Amino acid sequence: MVYRRDHNQADIETLAQKFRESWNKGEVIRPWRRRHGEEVRALVRDEDWAWENFGKALSLAGIAFKTGNPWGGENLRRSVALALTRSKGRGRP
């Protein structure tokens, strides 16, 4: 298991604000994940963000499925991986 830096609440809120600006209320989540998936992966890989903290930021930003359940780290990681895999298979960038 890889241990990631535990970002503080201020860092999470800053990231949430950044994603909130790119989210339109009522937008479908799948295309949003596709557009931002590489950016999310880069932050996890290069800036040591934990998937769990990313989930907290997305939940704070109001980016969620229709159920409104908060994002968990593992379901976010899988969701981003699936969105990016499918977009590559369909010939999208």
Buried (B, 14 or more C-beta within 10 A) or exposed (E): EEEBEEBEEEBBBEBBEEBBEEBEEEEEBBEBBBBBBEEBBEBBEEEBBBBBBBBBBBBBBEBBEEEEEEBBBEBBBEBBEBBBEEBEEEEEE
